Amino acid sequence: MATYKVLSDNFAGKNAGDTVTDEDLEGANIEALIEGGHLSTTNNNKKETE
Amino acid sequence: MAIFVLKNASVTINSVDLSAYVTSVTLDYKIDAVESTAMGSGGHVYTGGLQANSVTVNLNQDFAATKTEATIFPLVGTSTTVVVKADSGAVSTTNPSYTISNSYLEGSQPVAGSVGDLAAMALTFNGGTLVKATT
């Protein structure tokens, strides 16, 4: 499941700094939200240890 | 609820609340009339077909980050969800929300107006499926 950080202050029902998932964004155009500066992708990859 | 004057309608486009920029909004909820007239009918007979909705929104323009232009420009040529309420308050039987999913935005006008005008843009979202909620 992808997660995104809310960057803007006019994202419906969320505050800047909140995290949303792609399930929360069902029906929304996520690429447009990223391009518009409302969301940023979060890095979910855990650092691998040897 | 009595009759009222629109003063604080709520318009959310692609999960972004742009209400503070909206100067007018019209939600046109339609269902196609599919003719089913047959022999013996005394007049045209119709049955309900597909929804044929549209939402027309006029907004004041703002080129600042995350505001109107930055939000709308990437949506042109794509489909998204638009939510409209007559008032920004909580959803209720007297303030229903109308959610139009998969509504297509064909174009926008990043720059429009005459000298002396307030910069604005008019958007029309076409198609999609409307669902009304009262809770």
N, CA and C atoms of all chains as a GROMACS GRO file, in nm:
protein
  555
    1MET      N    1   0.084  -0.120   0.000
    1MET     CA    2   0.000   0.000   0.000
    1MET      C    3   0.088   0.126   0.000
    2ALA      N    4   0.066   0.212  -0.094
    2ALA     CA    5   0.145   0.334  -0.103
    2ALA      C    6   0.094   0.437  -0.002
    3THR      N    7   0.185   0.514   0.053
    3THR     CA    8   0.146   0.621   0.145
    3THR      C    9   0.203   0.754   0.094
    4TYR      N   10   0.134   0.860   0.130
    4TYR     CA   11   0.171   0.993   0.083
    4TYR      C   12   0.161   1.091   0.200
    5LYS      N   13   0.248   1.190   0.198
    5LYS     CA   14   0.245   1.295   0.300
    5LYS      C   15   0.170   1.415   0.244
    6VAL      N   16   0.078   1.468   0.323
    6VAL     CA   17   0.002   1.586   0.282
    6VAL      C   18   0.089   1.710   0.303
    7LEU      N   19   0.102   1.790   0.198
    7LEU     CA   20   0.187   1.909   0.203
    7LEU      C   21   0.107   2.038   0.211
    8SER      N   22  -0.017   2.035   0.163
    8SER     CA   23  -0.092   2.160   0.150
    8SER      C   24  -0.190   2.179   0.265
    9ASP      N   25  -0.241   2.300   0.275
    9ASP     CA   26  -0.335   2.332   0.383
    9ASP      C   27  -0.480   2.330   0.337
   10ASN      N   28  -0.503   2.288   0.214
   10ASN     CA   29  -0.641   2.284   0.164
   10ASN      C   30  -0.679   2.145   0.114
   11PHE      N   31  -0.613   2.046   0.167
   11PHE     CA   32  -0.646   1.908   0.132
   11PHE      C   33  -0.763   1.865   0.220
   12ALA      N   34  -0.872   1.821   0.154
   12ALA     CA   35  -0.997   1.798   0.226
   12ALA      C   36  -0.982   1.698   0.340
   13GLY      N   37  -1.016   1.741   0.459
   13GLY     CA   38  -1.019   1.652   0.574
   13GLY      C   39  -0.885   1.618   0.633
   14LYS      N   40  -0.779   1.676   0.583
   14LYS     CA   41  -0.645   1.646   0.633
   14LYS      C   42  -0.568   1.776   0.657
   15ASN      N   43  -0.465   1.764   0.739
   15ASN     CA   44  -0.378   1.878   0.764
   15ASN      C   45  -0.240   1.851   0.704
   16ALA      N   46  -0.169   1.957   0.679
   16ALA     CA   47  -0.032   1.941   0.631
   16ALA      C   48   0.046   1.856   0.731
   17GLY      N   49   0.119   1.760   0.680
   17GLY     CA   50   0.196   1.671   0.766
   17GLY      C   51   0.129   1.536   0.788
   18ASP      N   52  -0.002   1.529   0.764
   18ASP     CA   53  -0.073   1.402   0.778
   18ASP      C   54  -0.028   1.305   0.670
   19THR      N   55  -0.052   1.178   0.696
   19THR     CA   56  -0.021   1.075   0.598
   19THR      C   57  -0.152   1.014   0.547
   20VAL      N   58  -0.158   0.992   0.416
   20VAL     CA   59  -0.274   0.928   0.357
   20VAL      C   60  -0.227   0.809   0.274
   21THR      N   61  -0.315   0.715   0.255
   21THR     CA   62  -0.284   0.596   0.175
   21THR      C   63  -0.360   0.604   0.042
   22ASP      N   64  -0.321   0.516  -0.049
   22ASP     CA   65  -0.393   0.515  -0.176
   22ASP      C   66  -0.538   0.472  -0.158
   23GLU      N   67  -0.567   0.400  -0.049
   23GLU     CA   68  -0.707   0.366  -0.021
   23GLU      C   69  -0.785   0.491   0.017
   24ASP      N   70  -0.721   0.580   0.094
   24ASP     CA   71  -0.786   0.706   0.131
   24ASP      C   72  -0.816   0.790   0.007
   25LEU      N   73  -0.737   0.770  -0.097
   25LEU     CA   74  -0.743   0.856  -0.215
   25LEU      C   75  -0.820   0.793  -0.330
   26GLU      N   76  -0.901   0.693  -0.298
   26GLU     CA   77  -0.978   0.626  -0.402
   26GLU      C   78  -1.064   0.728  -0.478
   27GLY      N   79  -1.053   0.724  -0.610
   27GLY     CA   80  -1.129   0.817  -0.694
   27GLY      C   81  -1.056   0.946  -0.724
   28ALA      N   82  -0.944   0.970  -0.655
   28ALA     CA   83  -0.868   1.092  -0.678
   28ALA      C   84  -0.756   1.065  -0.779
   29ASN      N   85  -0.714   1.169  -0.844
   29ASN     CA   86  -0.604   1.161  -0.939
   29ASN      C   87  -0.476   1.192  -0.860
   30ILE      N   88  -0.407   1.088  -0.819
   30ILE     CA   89  -0.292   1.104  -0.730
   30ILE      C   90  -0.176   1.176  -0.800
   31GLU      N   91  -0.154   1.145  -0.926
   31GLU     CA   92  -0.047   1.212  -1.001
   31GLU      C   93  -0.070   1.363  -1.004
   32ALA      N   94  -0.195   1.403  -1.023
   32ALA     CA   95  -0.226   1.546  -1.027
   32ALA      C   96  -0.206   1.610  -0.890
   33LEU      N   97  -0.234   1.535  -0.785
   33LEU     CA   98  -0.214   1.588  -0.649
   33LEU      C   99  -0.065   1.606  -0.619
   34ILE      N  100   0.016   1.516  -0.669
   34ILE     CA  101   0.161   1.529  -0.649
   34ILE      C  102   0.213   1.646  -0.732
   35GLU      N  103   0.170   1.652  -0.858
   35GLU     CA  104   0.215   1.761  -0.946
   35GLU      C  105   0.168   1.896  -0.894
   36GLY      N  106   0.050   1.898  -0.832
   36GLY     CA  107  -0.003   2.023  -0.779
   36GLY      C  108   0.054   2.064  -0.645
   37GLY      N  109   0.142   1.981  -0.591
   37GLY     CA  110   0.209   2.017  -0.466
   37GLY      C  111   0.131   1.982  -0.341
   38HIS      N  112   0.027   1.900  -0.355
   38HIS     CA  113  -0.055   1.865  -0.239
   38HIS      C  114  -0.001   1.744  -0.163
   39LEU      N  115   0.065   1.656  -0.235
   39LEU     CA  116   0.115   1.532  -0.175
   39LEU      C  117   0.260   1.509  -0.215
   40SER      N  118   0.330   1.437  -0.130
   40SER     CA  119   0.461   1.385  -0.171
   40SER      C  120   0.463   1.236  -0.137
   41THR      N  121   0.537   1.162  -0.213
   41THR     CA  122   0.547   1.020  -0.184
   41THR      C  123   0.635   1.002  -0.062
   42THR      N  124   0.603   0.902   0.016
   42THR     CA  125   0.688   0.869   0.130
   42THR      C  126   0.765   0.744   0.098
   43ASN      N  127   0.885   0.735   0.149
   43ASN     CA  128   0.969   0.619   0.121
   43ASN      C  129   0.938   0.510   0.222
   44ASN      N  130   0.874   0.405   0.172
   44ASN     CA  131   0.838   0.294   0.260
   44ASN      C  132   0.943   0.184   0.265
   45ASN      N  133   1.050   0.201   0.187
   45ASN     CA  134   1.150   0.095   0.182
   45ASN      C  135   1.234   0.095   0.308
   46LYS      N  136   1.239  -0.020   0.374
   46LYS     CA  137   1.322  -0.032   0.494
   46LYS      C  138   1.466  -0.057   0.453
   47LYS      N  139   1.555  -0.002   0.530
   47LYS     CA  140   1.696  -0.020   0.500
   47LYS      C  141   1.734  -0.166   0.523
   48GLU      N  142   1.792  -0.223   0.424
   48GLU     CA  143   1.831  -0.363   0.440
   48GLU      C  144   1.959  -0.373   0.522
   49THR      N  145   1.963  -0.471   0.613
   49THR     CA  146   2.082  -0.492   0.695
   49THR      C  147   2.149  -0.620   0.651
   50GLU      N  148   2.278  -0.621   0.652
   50GLU     CA  149   2.351  -0.740   0.609
   50GLU      C  150   2.386  -0.826   0.726
   51MET      N  151  -3.568   2.293   0.661
   51MET     CA  152  -3.484   2.405   0.620
   51MET      C  153  -3.563   2.496   0.527
   52ALA      N  154  -3.550   2.616   0.551
   52ALA     CA  155  -3.622   2.716   0.470
   52ALA      C  156  -3.542   2.749   0.345
   53ILE      N  157  -3.601   2.833   0.263
   53ILE     CA  158  -3.524   2.882   0.149
   53ILE      C  159  -3.403   2.956   0.200
   54PHE      N  160  -3.302   2.966   0.120
   54PHE     CA  161  -3.177   3.027   0.168
   54PHE      C  162  -3.101   3.088   0.051
   55VAL      N  163  -3.004   3.168   0.086
   55VAL     CA  164  -2.916   3.230  -0.012
   55VAL      C  165  -2.782   3.158  -0.007
   56LEU      N  166  -2.731   3.122  -0.122
   56LEU     CA  167  -2.599   3.058  -0.127
   56LEU      C  168  -2.492   3.157  -0.083
   57LYS      N  169  -2.426   3.125   0.025
   57LYS     CA  170  -2.319   3.213   0.074
   57LYS      C  171  -2.190   3.138   0.100
   58ASN      N  172  -2.201   3.007   0.122
   58ASN     CA  173  -2.083   2.935   0.168
   58ASN      C  174  -2.082   2.792   0.113
   59ALA      N  175  -2.109   2.782  -0.018
   59ALA     CA  176  -2.111   2.648  -0.079
   59ALA      C  177  -1.971   2.588  -0.072
   60SER      N  178  -1.969   2.457  -0.070
   60SER     CA  179  -1.844   2.384  -0.059
   60SER      C  180  -1.818   2.308  -0.189
   61VAL      N  181  -1.699   2.327  -0.244
   61VAL     CA  182  -1.660   2.257  -0.366
   61VAL      C  183  -1.523   2.196  -0.345
   62THR      N  184  -1.517   2.065  -0.353
   62THR     CA  185  -1.391   1.994  -0.340
   62THR      C  186  -1.362   1.924  -0.472
   63ILE      N  187  -1.247   1.952  -0.527
   63ILE     CA  188  -1.208   1.895  -0.656
   63ILE      C  189  -1.082   1.812  -0.636
   64ASN      N  190  -1.090   1.686  -0.668
   64ASN     CA  191  -0.976   1.595  -0.652
   64ASN      C  192  -0.921   1.600  -0.509
   65SER      N  193  -1.010   1.599  -0.412
   65SER     CA  194  -0.977   1.600  -0.269
   65SER      C  195  -0.920   1.733  -0.220
   66VAL      N  196  -0.922   1.836  -0.304
   66VAL     CA  197  -0.870   1.967  -0.264
   66VAL      C  198  -0.988   2.062  -0.247
   67ASP      N  199  -0.996   2.124  -0.131
   67ASP     CA  200  -1.104   2.217  -0.101
   67ASP      C  201  -1.072   2.353  -0.162
   68LEU      N  202  -1.144   2.385  -0.270
   68LEU     CA  203  -1.122   2.513  -0.339
   68LEU      C  204  -1.237   2.610  -0.314
   69SER      N  205  -1.317   2.584  -0.213
   69SER     CA  206  -1.436   2.664  -0.186
   69SER      C  207  -1.405   2.813  -0.174
   70ALA      N  208  -1.293   2.846  -0.116
   70ALA     CA  209  -1.259   2.987  -0.092
   70ALA      C  210  -1.236   3.063  -0.223
   71TYR      N  211  -1.224   2.991  -0.334
   71TYR     CA  212  -1.201   3.056  -0.463
   71TYR      C  213  -1.324   3.052  -0.553
   72VAL      N  214  -1.425   2.978  -0.512
   72VAL     CA  215  -1.542   2.956  -0.598
   72VAL      C  216  -1.634   3.077  -0.594
   73THR      N  217  -1.671   3.124  -0.712
   73THR     CA  218  -1.767   3.234  -0.720
   73THR      C  219  -1.905   3.184  -0.762
   74SER      N  220  -1.908   3.069  -0.830
   74SER     CA  221  -2.038   3.009  -0.861
   74SER      C  222  -2.018   2.861  -0.892
   75VAL      N  223  -2.122   2.785  -0.865
   75VAL     CA  224  -2.117   2.642  -0.894
   75VAL      C  225  -2.257   2.597  -0.936
   76THR      N  226  -2.260   2.514  -1.040
   76THR     CA  227  -2.385   2.456  -1.086
   76THR      C  228  -2.366   2.307  -1.106
   77LEU      N  229  -2.441   2.231  -1.032
   77LEU     CA  230  -2.439   2.086  -1.047
   77LEU      C  231  -2.561   2.047  -1.129
   78ASP      N  232  -2.538   1.990  -1.244
   78ASP     CA  233  -2.648   1.952  -1.333
   78ASP      C  234  -2.660   1.800  -1.331
   79TYR      N  235  -2.759   1.752  -1.259
   79TYR     CA  236  -2.783   1.607  -1.243
   79TYR      C  237  -2.887   1.564  -1.345
   80LYS      N  238  -2.848   1.474  -1.433
   80LYS     CA  239  -2.939   1.431  -1.539
   80LYS      C  240  -2.929   1.281  -1.559
   81ILE      N  241  -3.036   1.225  -1.605
   81ILE     CA  242  -3.037   1.087  -1.652
   81ILE      C  243  -3.096   1.087  -1.791
   82ASP      N  244  -3.023   1.026  -1.882
   82ASP     CA  245  -3.068   1.024  -2.021
   82ASP      C  246  -3.209   0.968  -2.032
   83ALA      N  247  -3.286   1.030  -2.119
   83ALA     CA  248  -3.419   0.978  -2.150
   83ALA      C  249  -3.406   0.891  -2.274
   84VAL      N  250  -3.419   0.764  -2.255
   84VAL     CA  251  -3.405   0.669  -2.366
   84VAL      C  252  -3.545   0.634  -2.416
   85GLU      N  253  -3.566   0.661  -2.542
   85GLU     CA  254  -3.701   0.640  -2.595
   85GLU      C  255  -3.733   0.492  -2.608
   86SER      N  256  -3.849   0.458  -2.558
   86SER     CA  257  -3.894   0.319  -2.565
   86SER      C  258  -4.035   0.311  -2.625
   87THR      N  259  -4.065   0.413  -2.704
   87THR     CA  260  -4.197   0.417  -2.766
   87THR      C  261  -4.216   0.296  -2.857
   88ALA      N  262  -4.331   0.238  -2.852
   88ALA     CA  263  -4.360   0.123  -2.937
   88ALA      C  264  -4.501   0.137  -2.995
   89MET      N  265  -4.531   0.050  -3.085
   89MET     CA  266  -4.664   0.052  -3.147
   89MET      C  267  -4.772   0.048  -3.040
   90GLY      N  268  -4.868   0.128  -3.059
   90GLY     CA  269  -4.976   0.134  -2.962
   90GLY      C  270  -4.962   0.248  -2.864
   91SER      N  271  -4.844   0.311  -2.861
   91SER     CA  272  -4.824   0.424  -2.770
   91SER      C  273  -4.895   0.546  -2.826
   92GLY      N  274  -4.959   0.620  -2.739
   92GLY     CA  275  -5.026   0.741  -2.782
   92GLY      C  276  -4.933   0.861  -2.783
   93GLY      N  277  -4.817   0.846  -2.728
   93GLY     CA  278  -4.717   0.954  -2.723
   93GLY      C  279  -4.582   0.893  -2.698
   94HIS      N  280  -4.480   0.978  -2.695
   94HIS     CA  281  -4.345   0.927  -2.670
   94HIS      C  282  -4.336   0.869  -2.529
   95VAL      N  283  -4.266   0.761  -2.517
   95VAL     CA  284  -4.245   0.695  -2.389
   95VAL      C  285  -4.095   0.684  -2.367
   96TYR      N  286  -4.051   0.716  -2.248
   96TYR     CA  287  -3.908   0.714  -2.219
   96TYR      C  288  -3.880   0.628  -2.097
   97THR      N  289  -3.759   0.578  -2.093
   97THR     CA  290  -3.710   0.509  -1.974
   97THR      C  291  -3.574   0.568  -1.939
   98GLY      N  292  -3.540   0.564  -1.812
   98GLY     CA  293  -3.415   0.624  -1.766
   98GLY      C  294  -3.294   0.547  -1.816
   99GLY      N  295  -3.196   0.619  -1.864
   99GLY     CA  296  -3.074   0.557  -1.913
   99GLY      C  297  -2.956   0.589  -1.825
  100LEU      N  298  -2.848   0.628  -1.886
  100LEU     CA  299  -2.725   0.658  -1.812
  100LEU      C  300  -2.732   0.796  -1.749
  101GLN      N  301  -2.662   0.814  -1.640
  101GLN     CA  302  -2.648   0.949  -1.584
  101GLN      C  303  -2.569   1.035  -1.684
  102ALA      N  304  -2.606   1.160  -1.695
  102ALA     CA  305  -2.540   1.254  -1.786
  102ALA      C  306  -2.512   1.383  -1.709
  103ASN      N  307  -2.426   1.374  -1.611
  103ASN     CA  308  -2.405   1.484  -1.516
  103ASN      C  309  -2.299   1.582  -1.565
  104SER      N  310  -2.306   1.701  -1.510
  104SER     CA  311  -2.196   1.796  -1.530
  104SER      C  312  -2.190   1.890  -1.409
  105VAL      N  313  -2.071   1.940  -1.384
  105VAL     CA  314  -2.051   2.038  -1.278
  105VAL      C  315  -1.975   2.156  -1.339
  106THR      N  316  -2.034   2.273  -1.332
  106THR     CA  317  -1.968   2.394  -1.382
  106THR      C  318  -1.927   2.478  -1.263
  107VAL      N  319  -1.800   2.512  -1.258
  107VAL     CA  320  -1.746   2.587  -1.145
  107VAL      C  321  -1.670   2.708  -1.198
  108ASN      N  322  -1.699   2.823  -1.142
  108ASN     CA  323  -1.620   2.943  -1.172
  108ASN      C  324  -1.537   2.976  -1.050
  109LEU      N  325  -1.408   2.998  -1.074
  109LEU     CA  326  -1.314   3.022  -0.963
  109LEU      C  327  -1.231   3.146  -0.988
  110ASN      N  328  -1.197   3.213  -0.881
  110ASN     CA  329  -1.096   3.318  -0.890
  110ASN      C  330  -0.960   3.250  -0.908
  111GLN      N  331  -0.878   3.312  -0.990
  111GLN     CA  332  -0.750   3.251  -1.021
  111GLN      C  333  -0.645   3.283  -0.914
  112ASP      N  334  -0.560   3.187  -0.888
  112ASP     CA  335  -0.448   3.207  -0.795
  112ASP      C  336  -0.335   3.115  -0.838
  113PHE      N  337  -0.221   3.172  -0.870
  113PHE     CA  338  -0.109   3.093  -0.919
  113PHE      C  339  -0.015   3.048  -0.807
  114ALA      N  340  -0.049   3.076  -0.684
  114ALA     CA  341   0.036   3.032  -0.573
  114ALA      C  342   0.036   2.880  -0.564
  115ALA      N  343   0.139   2.827  -0.502
  115ALA     CA  344   0.150   2.682  -0.487
  115ALA      C  345   0.027   2.625  -0.419
  116THR      N  346  -0.022   2.514  -0.471
  116THR     CA  347  -0.135   2.435  -0.419
  116THR      C  348  -0.271   2.507  -0.431
  117LYS      N  349  -0.275   2.621  -0.496
  117LYS     CA  350  -0.404   2.690  -0.508
  117LYS      C  351  -0.471   2.653  -0.640
  118THR      N  352  -0.549   2.741  -0.699
  118THR     CA  353  -0.636   2.700  -0.809
  118THR      C  354  -0.558   2.649  -0.931
  119GLU      N  355  -0.468   2.728  -0.986
  119GLU     CA  356  -0.403   2.686  -1.110
  119GLU      C  357  -0.321   2.561  -1.090
  120ALA      N  358  -0.246   2.555  -0.983
  120ALA     CA  359  -0.161   2.438  -0.957
  120ALA      C  360  -0.244   2.312  -0.936
  121THR      N  361  -0.364   2.329  -0.884
  121THR     CA  362  -0.451   2.214  -0.860
  121THR      C  363  -0.520   2.168  -0.987
  122ILE      N  364  -0.565   2.264  -1.068
  122ILE     CA  365  -0.646   2.230  -1.184
  122ILE      C  366  -0.563   2.189  -1.305
  123PHE      N  367  -0.451   2.254  -1.328
  123PHE     CA  368  -0.376   2.229  -1.451
  123PHE      C  369  -0.346   2.080  -1.474
  124PRO      N  370  -0.300   2.005  -1.373
  124PRO     CA  371  -0.271   1.863  -1.398
  124PRO      C  372  -0.395   1.776  -1.418
  125LEU      N  373  -0.512   1.833  -1.391
  125LEU     CA  374  -0.634   1.752  -1.405
  125LEU      C  375  -0.692   1.755  -1.545
  126VAL      N  376  -0.646   1.849  -1.627
  126VAL     CA  377  -0.703   1.860  -1.762
  126VAL      C  378  -0.674   1.733  -1.841
  127GLY      N  379  -0.779   1.680  -1.900
  127GLY     CA  380  -0.765   1.556  -1.977
  127GLY      C  381  -0.773   1.432  -1.892
  128THR      N  382  -0.816   1.447  -1.768
  128THR     CA  383  -0.828   1.330  -1.680
  128THR      C  384  -0.965   1.334  -1.610
  129SER      N  385  -0.991   1.228  -1.538
  129SER     CA  386  -1.115   1.219  -1.460
  129SER      C  387  -1.083   1.218  -1.312
  130THR      N  388  -1.172   1.275  -1.234
  130THR     CA  389  -1.151   1.279  -1.089
  130THR      C  390  -1.286   1.288  -1.018
  131THR      N  391  -1.280   1.310  -0.889
  131THR     CA  392  -1.401   1.319  -0.808
  131THR      C  393  -1.425   1.464  -0.766
  132VAL      N  394  -1.549   1.506  -0.779
  132VAL     CA  395  -1.589   1.641  -0.738
  132VAL      C  396  -1.700   1.626  -0.634
  133VAL      N  397  -1.688   1.699  -0.523
  133VAL     CA  398  -1.790   1.694  -0.418
  133VAL      C  399  -1.846   1.835  -0.399
  134VAL      N  400  -1.978   1.845  -0.403
  134VAL     CA  401  -2.044   1.976  -0.392
  134VAL      C  402  -2.145   1.970  -0.278
  135LYS      N  403  -2.144   2.075  -0.196
  135LYS     CA  404  -2.246   2.092  -0.091
  135LYS      C  405  -2.298   2.236  -0.098
  136ALA      N  406  -2.423   2.255  -0.064
  136ALA     CA  407  -2.480   2.390  -0.065
  136ALA      C  408  -2.420   2.476   0.045
  137ASP      N  409  -2.374   2.411   0.152
  137ASP     CA  410  -2.313   2.482   0.263
  137ASP      C  411  -2.193   2.401   0.311
  138SER      N  412  -2.094   2.470   0.364
  138SER     CA  413  -1.971   2.400   0.404
  138SER      C  414  -1.986   2.322   0.534
  139GLY      N  415  -2.101   2.337   0.601
  139GLY     CA  416  -2.122   2.267   0.727
  139GLY      C  417  -2.133   2.117   0.709
  140ALA      N  418  -2.160   2.050   0.820
  140ALA     CA  419  -2.168   1.904   0.820
  140ALA      C  420  -2.277   1.854   0.726
  141VAL      N  421  -2.253   1.738   0.669
  141VAL     CA  422  -2.352   1.675   0.582
  141VAL      C  423  -2.472   1.632   0.665
  142SER      N  424  -2.591   1.663   0.615
  142SER     CA  425  -2.714   1.627   0.686
  142SER      C  426  -2.827   1.621   0.585
  143THR      N  427  -2.946   1.591   0.633
  143THR     CA  428  -3.060   1.587   0.540
  143THR      C  429  -3.088   1.724   0.481
  144THR      N  430  -3.052   1.829   0.554
  144THR     CA  431  -3.073   1.964   0.502
  144THR      C  432  -2.948   2.024   0.439
  145ASN      N  433  -2.841   1.946   0.436
  145ASN     CA  434  -2.718   1.989   0.369
  145ASN      C  435  -2.651   1.866   0.307
  146PRO      N  436  -2.717   1.810   0.205
  146PRO     CA  437  -2.662   1.687   0.146
  146PRO      C  438  -2.533   1.715   0.068
  147SER      N  439  -2.454   1.611   0.057
  147SER     CA  440  -2.336   1.621  -0.029
  147SER      C  441  -2.363   1.543  -0.157
  148TYR      N  442  -2.310   1.594  -0.265
  148TYR     CA  443  -2.323   1.530  -0.396
  148TYR      C  444  -2.182   1.498  -0.444
  149THR      N  445  -2.154   1.371  -0.455
  149THR     CA  446  -2.022   1.326  -0.497
  149THR      C  447  -2.031   1.273  -0.639
  150ILE      N  448  -1.956   1.334  -0.728
  150ILE     CA  449  -1.956   1.292  -0.867
  150ILE      C  450  -1.820   1.227  -0.893
  151SER      N  451  -1.822   1.096  -0.910
  151SER     CA  452  -1.698   1.021  -0.930
  151SER      C  453  -1.672   1.004  -1.079
  152ASN      N  454  -1.543   1.002  -1.113
  152ASN     CA  455  -1.502   0.974  -1.251
  152ASN      C  456  -1.553   1.080  -1.348
  153SER      N  457  -1.549   1.206  -1.304
  153SER     CA  458  -1.595   1.317  -1.385
  153SER      C  459  -1.477   1.375  -1.463
  154TYR      N  460  -1.499   1.398  -1.592
  154TYR     CA  461  -1.390   1.433  -1.684
  154TYR      C  462  -1.377   1.584  -1.702
  155LEU      N  463  -1.254   1.634  -1.691
  155LEU     CA  464  -1.226   1.777  -1.715
  155LEU      C  465  -1.155   1.789  -1.848
  156GLU      N  466  -1.224   1.848  -1.945
  156GLU     CA  467  -1.168   1.857  -2.080
  156GLU      C  468  -1.068   1.971  -2.093
  157GLY      N  469  -1.090   2.081  -2.021
  157GLY     CA  470  -1.001   2.195  -2.038
  157GLY      C  471  -1.014   2.295  -1.926
  158SER      N  472  -0.926   2.394  -1.927
  158SER     CA  473  -0.933   2.505  -1.831
  158SER      C  474  -0.882   2.630  -1.900
  159GLN      N  475  -0.897   2.742  -1.835
  159GLN     CA  476  -0.845   2.868  -1.889
  159GLN      C  477  -0.750   2.929  -1.786
  160PRO      N  478  -0.622   2.893  -1.792
  160PRO     CA  479  -0.529   2.948  -1.693
  160PRO      C  480  -0.528   3.101  -1.694
  161VAL      N  481  -0.547   3.159  -1.812
  161VAL     CA  482  -0.554   3.305  -1.822
  161VAL      C  483  -0.680   3.340  -1.899
  162ALA      N  484  -0.765   3.421  -1.838
  162ALA     CA  485  -0.889   3.461  -1.905
  162ALA      C  486  -0.937   3.592  -1.845
  163GLY      N  487  -0.984   3.681  -1.930
  163GLY     CA  488  -1.041   3.806  -1.880
  163GLY      C  489  -0.995   3.925  -1.961
  164SER      N  490  -1.060   4.036  -1.936
  164SER     CA  491  -1.029   4.161  -2.002
  164SER      C  492  -0.956   4.253  -1.904
  165VAL      N  493  -0.901   4.359  -1.956
  165VAL     CA  494  -0.832   4.455  -1.871
  165VAL      C  495  -0.926   4.503  -1.760
  166GLY      N  496  -0.876   4.503  -1.641
  166GLY     CA  497  -0.956   4.546  -1.527
  166GLY      C  498  -1.035   4.436  -1.461
  167ASP      N  499  -1.041   4.321  -1.525
  167ASP     CA  500  -1.118   4.210  -1.468
  167ASP      C  501  -1.039   4.138  -1.360
  168LEU      N  502  -1.112   4.075  -1.271
  168LEU     CA  503  -1.049   3.982  -1.177
  168LEU      C  504  -1.014   3.855  -1.254
  169ALA      N  505  -0.892   3.808  -1.238
  169ALA     CA  506  -0.852   3.685  -1.307
  169ALA      C  507  -0.935   3.569  -1.255
  170ALA      N  508  -0.988   3.491  -1.348
  170ALA     CA  509  -1.078   3.383  -1.310
  170ALA      C  510  -1.067   3.270  -1.410
  171MET      N  511  -1.126   3.158  -1.376
  171MET     CA  512  -1.137   3.049  -1.472
  171MET      C  513  -1.269   2.977  -1.454
  172ALA      N  514  -1.318   2.924  -1.565
  172ALA     CA  515  -1.443   2.848  -1.564
  172ALA      C  516  -1.412   2.704  -1.600
  173LEU      N  517  -1.464   2.613  -1.521
  173LEU     CA  518  -1.439   2.470  -1.543
  173LEU      C  519  -1.571   2.398  -1.561
  174THR      N  520  -1.569   2.299  -1.647
  174THR     CA  521  -1.685   2.210  -1.659
  174THR      C  522  -1.638   2.066  -1.653
  175PHE      N  523  -1.686   1.996  -1.553
  175PHE     CA  524  -1.660   1.853  -1.539
  175PHE      C  525  -1.779   1.779  -1.598
  176ASN      N  526  -1.751   1.686  -1.687
  176ASN     CA  527  -1.858   1.614  -1.754
  176ASN      C  528  -1.857   1.466  -1.719
  177GLY      N  529  -1.977   1.410  -1.715
  177GLY     CA  530  -1.989   1.266  -1.694
  177GLY      C  531  -1.972   1.227  -1.549
  178GLY      N  532  -1.946   1.101  -1.529
  178GLY     CA  533  -1.931   1.049  -1.394
  178GLY      C  534  -2.061   1.005  -1.335
  179THR      N  535  -2.051   0.951  -1.216
  179THR     CA  536  -2.167   0.898  -1.146
  179THR      C  537  -2.190   0.977  -1.019
  180LEU      N  538  -2.312   1.024  -1.001
  180LEU     CA  539  -2.344   1.106  -0.884
  180LEU      C  540  -2.406   1.021  -0.774
  181VAL      N  541  -2.358   1.045  -0.654
  181VAL     CA  542  -2.417   0.982  -0.535
  181VAL      C  543  -2.448   1.092  -0.434
  182LYS      N  544  -2.570   1.092  -0.384
  182LYS     CA  545  -2.611   1.189  -0.282
  182LYS      C  546  -2.601   1.124  -0.144
  183ALA      N  547  -2.546   1.200  -0.049
  183ALA     CA  548  -2.536   1.149   0.089
  183ALA      C  549  -2.596   1.251   0.184
  184THR      N  550  -2.661   1.202   0.288
  184THR     CA  551  -2.720   1.291   0.388
  184THR      C  552  -2.666   1.264   0.528
  185THR      N  553  -2.570   1.176   0.537
  185THR     CA  554  -2.506   1.150   0.667
  185THR      C  555  -2.355   1.148   0.649
   0.00000   0.00000   0.00000
